[in-house]
Amino acid sequence: MILNYADIWRPQRRTSAITYDLFLILAGSLLIAMTAQLSFTIGPVPVTGQTFGVLIVGALLGWRRGGTAVLLYLFEGGVLNLPVFAGGTFGFQTFFGPTGGYLISFLPAAMLVGWLAEKGWDRHILSTVMAMIAGNVVIYLFGVPWLRTVLAVSWQDAFSFGLTPFLLGDLFKVMLAALLLPLVWNLMGTRQQPT
């Protein structure tokens, strides 16, 4: 029984499977880093492809590997000071700035979407839309209150800076994922039952 895309090609031998998992985790963190560079600033929070990267990694790798890929990404930017955050930024201090809540939210968002994908939510357009929306809600639940606290602004301003400018772009990302994920399952001919 296949849980997600990554399990289709997972080797049976333990050492090969561990190597495979480590490769996927590294590749997932790099995909998030690449999508983070698709950014432009409109205020205290940049518009990026980063959330798409986080949610797709969760869906493709499942909640364990997807979550670990996000942790690695956060470690790369926050501890190793690699320029992987939006616009090439880096450093642990980023977690205490206006975008810190969004960064922290990536872990539970990827894990939620990964878990839903393992339950089969990535097999159909409507359920994929719902999974991606759920992931975006998690991101906003962490990001907007953090932004409000750091900037010491009203809720109205927090929504203006950290939510409303992103809704249209997030809708586009959700629709893209909703078209891509089920299409790949159909092309692969792997319509296994979810767990």
TIBAKOL-986297 format. One record per atom (N, C-alpha, C, O): residue number from 1; residue in one letter; atom name; y, z, x. Coordinates in steps of 0.2 Angstrom, whole numbers, plus 5000, padded with zeros to 4 digits. Example, Ala and Ser with C-alpha at 12.3 -4.5 7.8 and 13.67 -1.06 7.14 Angstrom:
2
   num   residuo   atomo     py     pz     px
     1         a       N   4972   5039   5066
     1         a      CA   4978   5039   5062
     1         a       C   4984   5039   5066
     1         a       O   4983   5042   5071
     2         s       N   4989   5035   5064
     2         s      CA   4995   5036   5068
     2         s       C   5000   5039   5064
     2         s       O   5006   5040   5067
This chain:
195
   num   residuo   atomo     py     pz     px
     1         m       N   4994   5000   5004
     1         m      CA   5000   5000   5000
     1         m       C   5006   5000   5004
     1         m       O   5007   5004   5009
     2         i       N   5010   4995   5004
     2         i      CA   5016   4994   5008
     2         i       C   5022   4998   5005
     2         i       O   5024   4998   4999
     3         l       N   5026   5002   5009
     3         l      CA   5031   5006   5007
     3         l       C   5038   5002   5007
     3         l       O   5042   5003   5003
     4         n       N   5038   4998   5013
     4         n      CA   5045   4995   5014
     4         n       C   5043   4989   5018
     4         n       O   5038   4988   5020
     5         y       N   5048   4985   5019
     5         y      CA   5048   4979   5024
     5         y       C   5044   4980   5030
     5         y       O   5040   4977   5033
     6         a       N   5047   4986   5034
     6         a      CA   5045   4987   5040
     6         a       C   5037   4989   5041
     6         a       O   5034   4988   5046
     7         d       N   5034   4991   5035
     7         d      CA   5027   4993   5036
     7         d       C   5023   4987   5035
     7         d       O   5017   4988   5037
     8         i       N   5025   4981   5033
     8         i      CA   5021   4975   5033
     8         i       C   5018   4974   5040
     8         i       O   5012   4972   5040
     9         w       N   5022   4974   5045
     9         w      CA   5020   4972   5052
     9         w       C   5018   4978   5056
     9         w       O   5017   4977   5062
    10         r       N   5018   4984   5054
    10         r      CA   5017   4990   5058
    10         r       C   5010   4990   5061
    10         r       O   5005   4989   5057
    11         p       N   5009   4990   5067
    11         p      CA   5003   4990   5070
    11         p       C   4999   4996   5068
    11         p       O   5001   5001   5067
    12         q       N   4992   4995   5069
    12         q      CA   4988   5001   5067
    12         q       C   4987   5006   5073
    12         q       O   4986   5012   5072
    13         r       N   4987   5003   5079
    13         r      CA   4986   5008   5085
    13         r       C   4992   5012   5085
    13         r       O   4997   5010   5084
    14         r       N   4990   5019   5086
    14         r      CA   4996   5024   5086
    14         r       C   5001   5023   5091
    14         r       O   5007   5023   5090
    15         t       N   4999   5021   5098
    15         t      CA   5005   5020   5103
    15         t       C   5009   5014   5101
    15         t       O   5015   5014   5102
    16         s       N   5005   5009   5099
    16         s      CA   5009   5002   5097
    16         s       C   5014   5004   5091
    16         s       O   5019   5001   5090
    17         a       N   5011   5008   5086
    17         a      CA   5015   5010   5080
    17         a       C   5021   5014   5082
    17         a       O   5027   5013   5079
    18         i       N   5021   5018   5086
    18         i      CA   5026   5022   5089
    18         i       C   5031   5018   5092
    18         i       O   5037   5018   5091
    19         t       N   5029   5013   5096
    19         t      CA   5034   5009   5100
    19         t       C   5037   5004   5095
    19         t       O   5043   5003   5095
    20         y       N   5033   5002   5090
    20         y      CA   5036   4998   5084
    20         y       C   5042   5002   5081
    20         y       O   5047   4999   5079
    21         d       N   5040   5008   5079
    21         d      CA   5045   5012   5075
    21         d       C   5051   5013   5079
    21         d       O   5057   5013   5077
    22         l       N   5051   5015   5086
    22         l      CA   5056   5016   5090
    22         l       C   5061   5010   5091
    22         l       O   5067   5010   5091
    23         f       N   5057   5004   5091
    23         f      CA   5061   4997   5091
    23         f       C   5065   4996   5085
    23         f       O   5071   4995   5085
    24         l       N   5062   4998   5079
    24         l      CA   5065   4997   5073
    24         l       C   5071   5002   5072
    24         l       O   5077   5000   5070
    25         i       N   5070   5008   5074
    25         i      CA   5076   5013   5074
    25         i       C   5082   5010   5078
    25         i       O   5087   5011   5076
    26         l       N   5080   5008   5084
    26         l      CA   5086   5006   5089
    26         l       C   5089   5000   5086
    26         l       O   5095   4999   5086
    27         a       N   5085   4995   5083
    27         a      CA   5088   4989   5080
    27         a       C   5092   4991   5074
    27         a       O   5097   4988   5073
    28         g       N   5090   4996   5070
    28         g      CA   5094   4998   5064
    28         g       C   5100   5001   5066
    28         g       O   5106   4999   5063
    29         s       N   5101   5005   5072
    29         s      CA   5107   5008   5074
    29         s       C   5112   5002   5077
    29         s       O   5118   5003   5076
    30         l       N   5109   4997   5080
    30         l      CA   5113   4992   5082
    30         l       C   5115   4987   5077
    30         l       O   5121   4985   5077
    31         l       N   5112   4986   5071
    31         l      CA   5114   4983   5066
    31         l       C   5120   4986   5062
    31         l       O   5125   4983   5061
    32         i       N   5119   4993   5062
    32         i      CA   5125   4997   5059
    32         i       C   5131   4996   5064
    32         i       O   5137   4995   5061
    33         a       N   5130   4996   5070
    33         a      CA   5136   4996   5075
    33         a       C   5139   4989   5074
    33         a       O   5145   4988   5074
    34         m       N   5135   4984   5073
    34         m      CA   5138   4977   5073
    34         m       C   5142   4976   5066
    34         m       O   5147   4973   5066
    35         t       N   5139   4979   5061
    35         t      CA   5143   4978   5055
    35         t       C   5149   4982   5055
    35         t       O   5154   4981   5051
    36         a       N   5149   4988   5058
    36         a      CA   5155   4992   5059
    36         a       C   5161   4988   5062
    36         a       O   5167   4990   5061
    37         q       N   5159   4983   5066
    37         q      CA   5165   4979   5070
    37         q       C   5168   4974   5065
    37         q       O   5173   4971   5067
    38         l       N   5165   4973   5060
    38         l      CA   5168   4968   5054
    38         l       C   5173   4973   5051
    38         l       O   5171   4975   5045
    39         s       N   5179   4974   5053
    39         s      CA   5183   4979   5050
    39         s       C   5191   4977   5051
    39         s       O   5193   4973   5055
    40         f       N   5194   4979   5046
    40         f      CA   5202   4978   5046
    40         f       C   5205   4984   5043
    40         f       O   5202   4987   5038
    41         t       N   5210   4986   5045
    41         t      CA   5214   4992   5043
    41         t       C   5218   4991   5038
    41         t       O   5223   4987   5038
    42         i       N   5218   4995   5032
    42         i      CA   5222   4995   5027
    42         i       C   5226   5001   5025
    42         i       O   5230   5002   5021
    43         g       N   5224   5006   5029
    43         g      CA   5226   5013   5028
    43         g       C   5222   5018   5033
    43         g       O   5220   5016   5038
    44         p       N   5221   5024   5031
    44         p      CA   5218   5029   5035
    44         p       C   5210   5027   5036
    44         p       O   5207   5030   5041
    45         v       N   5208   5024   5031
    45         v      CA   5200   5022   5032
    45         v       C   5200   5014   5032
    45         v       O   5202   5011   5027
    46         p       N   5197   5011   5037
    46         p      CA   5196   5004   5037
    46         p       C   5191   5001   5033
    46         p       O   5186   5004   5031
    47         v       N   5192   4995   5031
    47         v      CA   5187   4991   5027
    47         v       C   5182   4988   5032
    47         v       O   5184   4985   5037
    48         t       N   5176   4990   5031
    48         t      CA   5171   4987   5036
    48         t       C   5165   4985   5033
    48         t       O   5164   4985   5026
    49         g       N   5160   4982   5036
    49         g      CA   5154   4980   5034
    49         g       C   5149   4986   5035
    49         g       O   5143   4985   5034
    50         q       N   5151   4991   5038
    50         q      CA   5147   4997   5040
    50         q       C   5143   5000   5034
    50         q       O   5137   5001   5035
    51         t       N   5146   5000   5028
    51         t      CA   5142   5003   5023
    51         t       C   5136   4999   5021
    51         t       O   5130   5001   5019
    52         f       N   5137   4992   5021
    52         f      CA   5132   4987   5020
    52         f       C   5126   4988   5025
    52         f       O   5120   4988   5023
    53         g       N   5128   4989   5032
    53         g      CA   5123   4990   5037
    53         g       C   5119   4996   5036
    53         g       O   5113   4996   5036
    54         v       N   5122   5002   5034
    54         v      CA   5119   5008   5033
    54         v       C   5114   5007   5027
    54         v       O   5108   5010   5028
    55         l       N   5116   5005   5022
    55         l      CA   5112   5004   5016
    55         l       C   5106   4999   5017
    55         l       O   5101   5000   5014
    56         i       N   5107   4994   5020
    56         i      CA   5102   4989   5021
    56         i       C   5097   4992   5026
    56         i       O   5091   4991   5025
    57         v       N   5099   4995   5031
    57         v      CA   5095   4998   5036
    57         v       C   5090   5003   5032
    57         v       O   5084   5004   5033
    58         g       N   5093   5007   5028
    58         g      CA   5089   5012   5024
    58         g       C   5084   5008   5020
    58         g       O   5078   5010   5019
    59         a       N   5086   5003   5016
    59         a      CA   5081   4999   5012
    59         a       C   5076   4996   5016
    59         a       O   5070   4996   5014
    60         l       N   5078   4993   5022
    60         l      CA   5073   4989   5026
    60         l       C   5068   4994   5029
    60         l       O   5062   4992   5030
    61         l       N   5070   5000   5032
    61         l      CA   5066   5004   5036
    61         l       C   5063   5010   5032
    61         l       O   5059   5013   5035
    62         g       N   5066   5011   5026
    62         g      CA   5063   5017   5023
    62         g       C   5067   5023   5025
    62         g       O   5071   5023   5029
    63         w       N   5066   5029   5021
    63         w      CA   5070   5035   5022
    63         w       C   5069   5038   5029
    63         w       O   5074   5041   5032
    64         r       N   5063   5038   5032
    64         r      CA   5063   5041   5038
    64         r       C   5066   5037   5044
    64         r       O   5070   5040   5048
    65         r       N   5063   5031   5045
    65         r      CA   5066   5027   5050
    65         r       C   5073   5025   5049
    65         r       O   5077   5025   5054
    66         g       N   5075   5024   5043
    66         g      CA   5082   5022   5041
    66         g       C   5087   5028   5043
    66         g       O   5092   5027   5046
    67         g       N   5085   5034   5041
    67         g      CA   5088   5040   5043
    67         g       C   5089   5041   5050
    67         g       O   5094   5043   5052
    68         t       N   5083   5040   5054
    68         t      CA   5083   5041   5061
    68         t       C   5088   5036   5064
    68         t       O   5091   5038   5069
    69         a       N   5088   5030   5062
    69         a      CA   5092   5025   5064
    69         a       C   5100   5027   5063
    69         a       O   5104   5026   5068
    70         v       N   5101   5030   5058
    70         v      CA   5108   5032   5057
    70         v       C   5110   5038   5061
    70         v       O   5115   5038   5064
    71         l       N   5105   5042   5062
    71         l      CA   5107   5048   5067
    71         l       C   5108   5045   5074
    71         l       O   5112   5048   5077
    72         l       N   5104   5040   5076
    72         l      CA   5105   5037   5083
    72         l       C   5111   5034   5083
    72         l       O   5115   5035   5088
    73         y       N   5114   5030   5078
    73         y      CA   5120   5027   5078
    73         y       C   5126   5032   5079
    73         y       O   5130   5031   5083
    74         l       N   5125   5038   5075
    74         l      CA   5130   5043   5075
    74         l       C   5130   5046   5082
    74         l       O   5136   5048   5085
    75         f       N   5124   5047   5085
    75         f      CA   5124   5050   5092
    75         f       C   5127   5045   5097
    75         f       O   5130   5047   5102
    76         e       N   5126   5039   5096
    76         e      CA   5128   5034   5101
    76         e       C   5136   5034   5101
    76         e       O   5139   5034   5106
    77         g       N   5139   5034   5095
    77         g      CA   5146   5034   5095
    77         g       C   5149   5041   5096
    77         g       O   5155   5041   5099
    78         g       N   5146   5046   5094
    78         g      CA   5149   5053   5094
    78         g       C   5148   5057   5100
    78         g       O   5152   5061   5102
    79         v       N   5142   5056   5103
    79         v      CA   5140   5059   5109
    79         v       C   5140   5055   5116
    79         v       O   5143   5057   5121
    80         l       N   5137   5049   5115
    80         l      CA   5137   5045   5121
    80         l       C   5144   5041   5122
    80         l       O   5144   5037   5127
    81         n       N   5148   5041   5117
    81         n      CA   5155   5038   5117
    81         n       C   5154   5030   5118
    81         n       O   5158   5027   5121
    82         l       N   5149   5027   5115
    82         l      CA   5149   5020   5114
    82         l       C   5153   5018   5109
    82         l       O   5154   5021   5104
    83         p       N   5157   5012   5110
    83         p      CA   5161   5010   5105
    83         p       C   5158   5007   5099
    83         p       O   5159   5001   5097
    84         v       N   5154   5011   5095
    84         v      CA   5150   5008   5089
    84         v       C   5153   5009   5083
    84         v       O   5151   5006   5078
    85         f       N   5158   5014   5082
    85         f      CA   5161   5015   5076
    85         f       C   5166   5010   5074
    85         f       O   5167   5005   5078
    86         a       N   5169   5010   5068
    86         a      CA   5173   5004   5065
    86         a       C   5178   5003   5070
    86         a       O   5182   5007   5073
    87         g       N   5179   4996   5072
    87         g      CA   5184   4994   5076
    87         g       C   5183   4996   5083
    87         g       O   5188   4996   5087
    88         g       N   5177   4998   5085
    88         g      CA   5176   4999   5092
    88         g       C   5178   5006   5094
    88         g       O   5178   5008   5100
    89         t       N   5179   5011   5089
    89         t      CA   5181   5018   5091
    89         t       C   5175   5022   5092
    89         t       O   5169   5019   5091
    90         f       N   5176   5027   5095
    90         f      CA   5170   5032   5097
    90         f       C   5173   5039   5098
    90         f       O   5179   5040   5098
    91         g       N   5168   5043   5100
    91         g      CA   5170   5050   5101
    91         g       C   5168   5055   5096
    91         g       O   5169   5054   5090
    92         f       N   5167   5061   5098
    92         f      CA   5165   5066   5093
    92         f       C   5171   5068   5089
    92         f       O   5170   5070   5083
    93         q       N   5177   5067   5091
    93         q      CA   5183   5069   5088
    93         q       C   5184   5065   5081
    93         q       O   5187   5067   5077
    94         t       N   5180   5059   5081
    94         t      CA   5180   5055   5075
    94         t       C   5178   5058   5069
    94         t       O   5180   5057   5064
    95         f       N   5173   5063   5070
    95         f      CA   5170   5066   5065
    95         f       C   5175   5071   5061
    95         f       O   5174   5073   5056
    96         f       N   5180   5073   5065
    96         f      CA   5185   5077   5062
    96         f       C   5191   5074   5060
    96         f       O   5196   5077   5057
    97         g       N   5191   5067   5060
    97         g      CA   5197   5063   5058
    97         g       C   5196   5061   5050
    97         g       O   5191   5063   5047
    98         p       N   5200   5057   5048
    98         p      CA   5200   5055   5041
    98         p       C   5193   5051   5039
    98         p       O   5191   5052   5033
    99         t       N   5190   5048   5043
    99         t      CA   5184   5045   5042
    99         t       C   5177   5049   5043
    99         t       O   5172   5046   5042
   100         g       N   5178   5055   5045
   100         g      CA   5173   5059   5047
   100         g       C   5168   5060   5041
   100         g       O   5162   5060   5042
   101         g       N   5170   5061   5035
   101         g      CA   5166   5062   5029
   101         g       C   5162   5056   5028
   101         g       O   5156   5056   5026
   102         y       N   5165   5050   5029
   102         y      CA   5161   5044   5028
   102         y       C   5155   5043   5033
   102         y       O   5150   5042   5031
   103         l       N   5157   5045   5039
   103         l      CA   5152   5045   5045
   103         l       C   5146   5049   5043
   103         l       O   5140   5047   5043
   104         i       N   5148   5055   5041
   104         i      CA   5142   5060   5039
   104         i       C   5138   5058   5033
   104         i       O   5132   5059   5033
   105         s       N   5141   5055   5029
   105         s      CA   5138   5053   5023
   105         s       C   5133   5047   5024
   105         s       O   5128   5046   5020
   106         f       N   5133   5044   5029
   106         f      CA   5129   5038   5031
   106         f       C   5121   5041   5031
   106         f       O   5117   5037   5029
   107         l       N   5120   5047   5033
   107         l      CA   5113   5049   5034
   107         l       C   5110   5050   5027
   107         l       O   5105   5047   5026
   108         p       N   5113   5054   5023
   108         p      CA   5110   5055   5016
   108         p       C   5110   5049   5012
   108         p       O   5106   5047   5008
   109         a       N   5115   5044   5013
   109         a      CA   5115   5038   5009
   109         a       C   5110   5033   5011
   109         a       O   5106   5031   5007
   110         a       N   5108   5033   5018
   110         a      CA   5103   5028   5020
   110         a       C   5096   5031   5018
   110         a       O   5092   5028   5016
   111         m       N   5096   5038   5018
   111         m      CA   5089   5041   5016
   111         m       C   5088   5040   5009
   111         m       O   5082   5039   5007
   112         l       N   5093   5041   5005
   112         l      CA   5092   5040   4998
   112         l       C   5090   5033   4996
   112         l       O   5085   5032   4992
   113         v       N   5094   5028   4999
   113         v      CA   5092   5021   4998
   113         v       C   5085   5019   5000
   113         v       O   5081   5016   4997
   114         g       N   5083   5022   5006
   114         g      CA   5077   5021   5009
   114         g       C   5071   5024   5005
   114         g       O   5066   5021   5004
   115         w       N   5072   5030   5002
   115         w      CA   5067   5033   4998
   115         w       C   5067   5029   4991
   115         w       O   5061   5028   4989
   116         l       N   5072   5027   4988
   116         l      CA   5072   5022   4982
   116         l       C   5068   5016   4984
   116         l       O   5064   5013   4980
   117         a       N   5069   5013   4990
   117         a      CA   5066   5007   4992
   117         a       C   5058   5008   4992
   117         a       O   5054   5004   4990
   118         e       N   5057   5014   4995
   118         e      CA   5049   5015   4995
   118         e       C   5046   5016   4989
   118         e       O   5040   5016   4988
   119         k       N   5050   5018   4984
   119         k      CA   5048   5018   4977
   119         k       C   5048   5012   4973
   119         k       O   5046   5011   4967
   120         g       N   5050   5006   4977
   120         g      CA   5050   5000   4974
   120         g       C   5056   4997   4971
   120         g       O   5057   4992   4968
   121         w       N   5062   5001   4972
   121         w      CA   5068   4999   4969
   121         w       C   5071   4993   4972
   121         w       O   5076   4990   4970
   122         d       N   5069   4991   4978
   122         d      CA   5071   4985   4981
   122         d       C   5067   4978   4980
   122         d       O   5069   4973   4982
   123         r       N   5063   4979   4975
   123         r      CA   5059   4973   4973
   123         r       C   5062   4969   4967
   123         r       O   5060   4963   4966
   124         h       N   5067   4972   4964
   124         h      CA   5070   4968   4958
   124         h       C   5078   4969   4959
   124         h       O   5080   4974   4961
   125         i       N   5081   4964   4956
   125         i      CA   5088   4964   4957
   125         i       C   5092   4970   4954
   125         i       O   5096   4973   4957
   126         l       N   5090   4971   4947
   126         l      CA   5094   4977   4944
   126         l       C   5092   4984   4947
   126         l       O   5097   4987   4948
   127         s       N   5086   4985   4949
   127         s      CA   5085   4991   4953
   127         s       C   5088   4991   4960
   127         s       O   5090   4997   4962
   128         t       N   5088   4986   4963
   128         t      CA   5092   4986   4970
   128         t       C   5099   4987   4969
   128         t       O   5102   4991   4973
   129         v       N   5102   4984   4964
   129         v      CA   5109   4986   4962
   129         v       C   5110   4993   4961
   129         v       O   5115   4996   4964
   130         m       N   5106   4996   4957
   130         m      CA   5106   5004   4956
   130         m       C   5105   5008   4962
   130         m       O   5109   5013   4963
   131         a       N   5100   5006   4966
   131         a      CA   5099   5009   4973
   131         a       C   5105   5009   4977
   131         a       O   5108   5014   4980
   132         m       N   5108   5003   4978
   132         m      CA   5114   5002   4982
   132         m       C   5120   5006   4979
   132         m       O   5124   5009   4983
   133         i       N   5121   5006   4973
   133         i      CA   5127   5010   4970
   133         i       C   5126   5017   4971
   133         i       O   5130   5021   4972
   134         a       N   5119   5019   4970
   134         a      CA   5118   5027   4972
   134         a       C   5120   5028   4979
   134         a       O   5123   5034   4980
   135         g       N   5118   5024   4984
   135         g      CA   5120   5025   4991
   135         g       C   5128   5025   4992
   135         g       O   5130   5029   4995
   136         n       N   5131   5021   4988
   136         n      CA   5139   5021   4989
   136         n       C   5142   5027   4986
   136         n       O   5147   5029   4988
   137         v       N   5139   5029   4980
   137         v      CA   5141   5035   4977
   137         v       C   5141   5041   4982
   137         v       O   5145   5045   4983
   138         v       N   5135   5042   4985
   138         v      CA   5134   5047   4990
   138         v       C   5140   5046   4996
   138         v       O   5143   5051   4998
   139         i       N   5141   5040   4998
   139         i      CA   5146   5039   5003
   139         i       C   5153   5042   5001
   139         i       O   5157   5045   5004
   140         y       N   5155   5040   4995
   140         y      CA   5161   5042   4992
   140         y       C   5161   5050   4991
   140         y       O   5166   5053   4992
   141         l       N   5156   5053   4989
   141         l      CA   5156   5060   4987
   141         l       C   5157   5064   4994
   141         l       O   5160   5069   4993
   142         f       N   5155   5061   4999
   142         f      CA   5156   5065   5006
   142         f       C   5163   5063   5008
   142         f       O   5167   5067   5011
   143         g       N   5165   5056   5008
   143         g      CA   5170   5053   5011
   143         g       C   5177   5055   5008
   143         g       O   5182   5057   5012
   144         v       N   5178   5055   5002
   144         v      CA   5184   5056   4998
   144         v       C   5186   5063   4999
   144         v       O   5192   5064   5001
   145         p       N   5182   5068   4998
   145         p      CA   5185   5075   4998
   145         p       C   5186   5076   5006
   145         p       O   5191   5080   5007
   146         w       N   5183   5074   5010
   146         w      CA   5184   5075   5017
   146         w       C   5191   5072   5019
   146         w       O   5195   5075   5022
   147         l       N   5192   5066   5017
   147         l      CA   5199   5062   5018
   147         l       C   5204   5067   5015
   147         l       O   5209   5067   5018
   148         r       N   5203   5069   5009
   148         r      CA   5208   5073   5006
   148         r       C   5210   5079   5010
   148         r       O   5216   5081   5011
   149         t       N   5205   5083   5012
   149         t      CA   5206   5089   5016
   149         t       C   5209   5087   5023
   149         t       O   5214   5091   5024
   150         v       N   5207   5082   5026
   150         v      CA   5210   5081   5033
   150         v       C   5217   5079   5032
   150         v       O   5222   5081   5036
   151         l       N   5219   5074   5027
   151         l      CA   5226   5072   5027
   151         l       C   5230   5077   5022
   151         l       O   5236   5076   5022
   152         a       N   5227   5082   5019
   152         a      CA   5231   5086   5015
   152         a       C   5235   5083   5010
   152         a       O   5241   5084   5009
   153         v       N   5231   5079   5006
   153         v      CA   5234   5075   5001
   153         v       C   5232   5076   4994
   153         v       O   5227   5080   4994
   154         s       N   5235   5074   4989
   154         s      CA   5232   5075   4982
   154         s       C   5226   5071   4981
   154         s       O   5224   5067   4985
   155         w       N   5222   5073   4975
   155         w      CA   5216   5069   4974
   155         w       C   5218   5062   4972
   155         w       O   5214   5057   4974
   156         q       N   5224   5061   4969
   156         q      CA   5226   5054   4967
   156         q       C   5227   5050   4974
   156         q       O   5225   5044   4974
   157         d       N   5230   5053   4979
   157         d      CA   5231   5049   4985
   157         d       C   5224   5048   4989
   157         d       O   5223   5043   4992
   158         a       N   5220   5053   4988
   158         a      CA   5213   5053   4992
   158         a       C   5210   5047   4988
   158         a       O   5206   5043   4992
   159         f       N   5210   5046   4982
   159         f      CA   5207   5040   4979
   159         f       C   5210   5034   4980
   159         f       O   5207   5029   4981
   160         s       N   5217   5034   4981
   160         s      CA   5220   5028   4983
   160         s       C   5219   5026   4990
   160         s       O   5219   5020   4991
   161         f       N   5218   5030   4994
   161         f      CA   5217   5029   5001
   161         f       C   5209   5028   5003
   161         f       O   5207   5023   5007
   162         g       N   5205   5031   4999
   162         g      CA   5198   5031   5001
   162         g       C   5193   5029   4996
   162         g       O   5187   5029   4998
   163         l       N   5195   5026   4991
   163         l      CA   5190   5024   4986
   163         l       C   5192   5017   4983
   163         l       O   5189   5012   4984
   164         t       N   5198   5017   4979
   164         t      CA   5200   5011   4976
   164         t       C   5200   5005   4980
   164         t       O   5198   4999   4978
   165         p       N   5203   5005   4986
   165         p      CA   5203   4999   4990
   165         p       C   5196   4996   4992
   165         p       O   5196   4990   4994
   166         f       N   5191   5000   4991
   166         f      CA   5184   4998   4994
   166         f       C   5180   4996   4988
   166         f       O   5174   4993   4989
   167         l       N   5182   4997   4982
   167         l      CA   5177   4996   4976
   167         l       C   5175   4988   4976
   167         l       O   5169   4987   4975
   168         l       N   5180   4984   4976
   168         l      CA   5178   4977   4976
   168         l       C   5174   4974   4982
   168         l       O   5169   4971   4980
   169         g       N   5175   4976   4988
   169         g      CA   5171   4975   4993
   169         g       C   5164   4978   4993
   169         g       O   5159   4975   4994
   170         d       N   5164   4984   4990
   170         d      CA   5157   4987   4989
   170         d       C   5153   4984   4984
   170         d       O   5147   4983   4985
   171         l       N   5156   4981   4979
   171         l      CA   5153   4977   4974
   171         l       C   5150   4971   4977
   171         l       O   5144   4969   4975
   172         f       N   5154   4968   4981
   172         f      CA   5151   4962   4984
   172         f       C   5145   4963   4989
   172         f       O   5140   4960   4988
   173         k       N   5145   4969   4992
   173         k      CA   5140   4971   4997
   173         k       C   5134   4973   4993
   173         k       O   5128   4971   4994
   174         v       N   5135   4976   4987
   174         v      CA   5129   4978   4983
   174         v       C   5126   4971   4980
   174         v       O   5120   4971   4980
   175         m       N   5130   4967   4978
   175         m      CA   5127   4960   4975
   175         m       C   5123   4956   4980
   175         m       O   5118   4953   4979
   176         l       N   5126   4956   4986
   176         l      CA   5123   4953   4992
   176         l       C   5116   4956   4993
   176         l       O   5111   4952   4994
   177         a       N   5116   4963   4993
   177         a      CA   5109   4966   4995
   177         a       C   5105   4965   4989
   177         a       O   5099   4964   4990
   178         a       N   5107   4965   4983
   178         a      CA   5103   4964   4977
   178         a       C   5100   4957   4976
   178         a       O   5095   4956   4974
   179         l       N   5103   4952   4979
   179         l      CA   5101   4945   4980
   179         l       C   5096   4945   4986
   179         l       O   5091   4941   4985
   180         l       N   5097   4948   4991
   180         l      CA   5093   4947   4997
   180         l       C   5087   4951   4997
   180         l       O   5081   4948   4998
   181         l       N   5087   4957   4995
   181         l      CA   5081   4961   4996
   181         l       C   5075   4958   4991
   181         l       O   5069   4957   4994
   182         p       N   5076   4958   4985
   182         p      CA   5070   4955   4981
   182         p       C   5068   4948   4983
   182         p       O   5062   4946   4982
   183         l       N   5073   4944   4985
   183         l      CA   5071   4937   4987
   183         l       C   5067   4937   4993
   183         l       O   5062   4933   4993
   184         v       N   5068   4941   4998
   184         v      CA   5063   4942   5003
   184         v       C   5056   4944   5001
   184         v       O   5051   4941   5003
   185         w       N   5056   4949   4997
   185         w      CA   5049   4951   4994
   185         w       C   5046   4945   4991
   185         w       O   5040   4944   4992
   186         n       N   5049   4941   4987
   186         n      CA   5046   4936   4983
   186         n       C   5044   4930   4988
   186         n       O   5039   4928   4988
   187         l       N   5048   4929   4993
   187         l      CA   5046   4924   4998
   187         l       C   5040   4926   5002
   187         l       O   5036   4922   5004
   188         m       N   5040   4932   5004
   188         m      CA   5034   4935   5008
   188         m       C   5028   4935   5003
   188         m       O   5022   4936   5006
   189         g       N   5029   4935   4997
   189         g      CA   5023   4935   4992
   189         g       C   5020   4942   4992
   189         g       O   5014   4943   4991
   190         t       N   5024   4947   4994
   190         t      CA   5021   4954   4994
   190         t       C   5024   4958   4989
   190         t       O   5029   4961   4990
   191         r       N   5021   4958   4983
   191         r      CA   5023   4961   4977
   191         r       C   5019   4968   4976
   191         r       O   5017   4969   4970
   192         q       N   5017   4971   4982
   192         q      CA   5013   4977   4981
   192         q       C   5016   4982   4977
   192         q       O   5022   4983   4976
   193         q       N   5012   4986   4974
   193         q      CA   5014   4992   4969
   193         q       C   5018   4997   4974
   193         q       O   5015   4999   4979
   194         p       N   5024   4999   4972
   194         p      CA   5027   5005   4975
   194         p       C   5023   5011   4974
   194         p       O   5019   5012   4970
   195         t       N   5024   5016   4979
   195         t      CA   5021   5023   4978
   195         t       C   5023   5027   4972
   195         t       O   5021   5032   4971
